[in-house]
Amino acid sequence: MGDEENRPHPHEIKIDQGFIRELPNRPQDLVFVESLVNLGLGMDVIIAVEGVESEAHIALLREMDVHYLQGYAIAKPLEAEEVADFVRTLVLGSEDTDTPLLALYRHQ
């Protein structure tokens, strides 16, 4: 086996909330976050970011082409039984209560 076969191949980079929440107070962290995002995009891996708590965070991270955002700006923590209704409402709108969640799944 060659060295290439033995190297780990990450599938996701998850950026900790500590780097995101403090961006307004620590703009130097922006360079670090952008570097991680660019590294992940260059490696063709999924980029997920925690600590997204404002519209400004959402706008900035969408501009960077981040795949997944997690934080209070998206939703407060939900009880397990609330998740299905939240996803249905977010994706389909509040009028559609009959579509099963499996119908929303899209394999990438």
C-alpha contacts under 8 A as a table, 3 or more apart, distances in Angstrom:
res1	aa1	res2	aa2	distance
1	M	5	E	6.39
1	M	6	N	7.53
2	G	5	E	5.60
2	G	6	N	6.96
3	D	6	N	5.25
3	D	7	R	6.48
4	E	7	R	5.52
10	P	13	I	7.48
10	P	45	V	7.02
11	H	45	V	4.97
11	H	46	I	6.20
12	E	40	G	7.66
12	E	45	V	5.22
12	E	46	I	4.49
12	E	47	I	5.81
12	E	48	A	7.28
13	I	36	L	7.93
13	I	40	G	6.52
13	I	45	V	7.01
13	I	46	I	6.21
13	I	47	I	5.01
13	I	48	A	6.20
14	K	47	I	6.00
14	K	48	A	4.62
14	K	49	V	5.59
14	K	50	E	7.38
15	I	19	F	7.32
15	I	33	V	7.58
15	I	36	L	7.93
15	I	47	I	7.71
15	I	48	A	6.27
15	I	49	V	4.76
15	I	50	E	6.20
16	D	19	F	5.99
16	D	20	I	7.25
16	D	49	V	6.54
16	D	50	E	5.50
16	D	51	G	7.21
17	Q	20	I	5.10
17	Q	21	R	5.89
17	Q	49	V	7.01
17	Q	50	E	4.52
17	Q	51	G	4.03
17	Q	52	V	7.38
18	G	21	R	5.67
18	G	22	E	6.45
18	G	51	G	7.19
19	F	22	E	6.03
19	F	23	L	6.60
19	F	29	D	6.14
19	F	30	L	8.00
19	F	33	V	7.14
20	I	23	L	5.38
20	I	29	D	7.92
20	I	49	V	7.90
20	I	50	E	7.30
20	I	51	G	5.84
20	I	52	V	6.74
20	I	57	H	7.52
21	R	24	P	7.65
21	R	51	G	5.71
21	R	52	V	6.95
21	R	53	E	7.09
22	E	25	N	5.31
22	E	26	R	5.71
23	L	26	R	4.89
23	L	27	P	5.21
23	L	28	Q	7.83
23	L	29	D	6.25
23	L	30	L	6.57
24	P	27	P	6.10
26	R	29	D	5.74
26	R	30	L	7.79
27	P	30	L	5.38
27	P	31	V	7.77
28	Q	31	V	5.77
28	Q	32	F	7.24
29	D	32	F	5.06
29	D	33	V	6.17
30	L	33	V	5.07
30	L	34	E	5.97
31	V	34	E	5.18
31	V	35	S	6.06
32	F	35	S	5.09
32	F	36	L	6.29
33	V	36	L	5.18
33	V	37	V	6.18
34	E	37	V	5.09
34	E	38	N	6.03
34	E	64	M	7.33
35	S	38	N	5.15
35	S	39	L	6.01
36	L	39	L	5.05
36	L	40	G	6.15
37	V	40	G	5.14
37	V	41	L	6.09
37	V	47	I	6.61
37	V	64	M	7.22
37	V	66	V	7.00
38	N	41	L	5.07
38	N	42	G	5.95
39	L	42	G	5.12
39	L	43	M	6.25
40	G	43	M	5.03
40	G	44	D	6.06
40	G	45	V	5.29
40	G	46	I	6.92
40	G	47	I	6.44
41	L	44	D	4.85
41	L	45	V	6.03
41	L	46	I	7.51
41	L	47	I	7.55
42	G	45	V	7.81
46	I	66	V	7.96
46	I	67	H	6.24
46	I	68	Y	7.88
47	I	66	V	5.48
47	I	67	H	5.31
47	I	68	Y	6.34
48	A	66	V	6.61
48	A	67	H	6.05
48	A	68	Y	4.50
48	A	69	L	5.85
48	A	70	Q	7.52
49	V	52	V	7.17
49	V	66	V	7.53
49	V	68	Y	6.30
49	V	69	L	5.07
49	V	70	Q	6.03
50	E	69	L	6.31
50	E	70	Q	4.75
50	E	71	G	5.91
51	G	70	Q	6.19
51	G	71	G	4.80
51	G	72	Y	7.36
52	V	57	H	5.71
52	V	58	I	6.62
52	V	69	L	6.45
52	V	70	Q	5.73
52	V	71	G	4.39
52	V	72	Y	6.35
52	V	73	A	5.79
52	V	74	I	7.36
53	E	57	H	6.64
53	E	71	G	5.52
53	E	72	Y	4.89
53	E	73	A	4.34
53	E	74	I	7.55
54	S	57	H	5.19
54	S	58	I	6.51
54	S	72	Y	7.67
54	S	73	A	5.15
55	E	58	I	4.99
55	E	59	A	6.14
55	E	73	A	6.68
56	A	59	A	5.14
56	A	60	L	6.11
57	H	60	L	5.23
57	H	61	L	6.08
58	I	61	L	5.34
58	I	62	R	5.97
58	I	69	L	7.62
58	I	73	A	7.70
59	A	62	R	5.24
59	A	63	E	6.17
60	L	63	E	5.17
60	L	64	M	6.55
61	L	64	M	4.98
61	L	65	D	6.45
61	L	66	V	5.64
62	R	65	D	4.99
62	R	66	V	5.73
62	R	67	H	8.00
63	E	66	V	7.73
66	V	69	L	7.39
69	L	74	I	7.50
70	Q	73	A	7.93
70	Q	74	I	6.49
71	G	74	I	5.57
71	G	75	A	6.37
71	G	76	K	7.14
72	Y	75	A	4.84
72	Y	76	K	4.95
72	Y	77	P	7.73
73	A	76	K	7.77
75	A	78	L	7.85
78	L	81	E	7.97
78	L	82	E	5.92
78	L	83	V	6.30
79	E	82	E	5.34
79	E	83	V	6.82
80	A	83	V	5.60
81	E	84	A	6.77
82	E	85	D	5.64
82	E	86	F	6.27
83	V	86	F	5.05
83	V	87	V	6.14
84	A	87	V	5.27
84	A	88	R	6.12
84	A	101	L	6.94
85	D	88	R	5.09
85	D	89	T	6.04
85	D	97	T	7.90
86	F	89	T	5.26
86	F	90	L	6.02
87	V	90	L	5.06
87	V	91	V	5.99
87	V	101	L	7.88
88	R	91	V	5.36
88	R	92	L	5.45
88	R	93	G	6.76
88	R	94	S	7.48
88	R	96	D	7.40
88	R	97	T	7.17
88	R	99	T	7.72
88	R	101	L	7.01
89	T	92	L	5.40
89	T	93	G	4.37
89	T	94	S	4.70
89	T	95	E	7.80
89	T	96	D	7.46
90	L	93	G	5.85
90	L	94	S	7.77
91	V	104	L	7.99
92	L	95	E	7.69
92	L	96	D	6.20
93	G	96	D	6.16
94	S	97	T	7.18
96	D	99	T	6.60
99	T	103	A	6.79
100	P	103	A	5.60
100	P	104	L	7.45
101	L	104	L	5.30
101	L	105	Y	6.97
102	L	105	Y	5.33
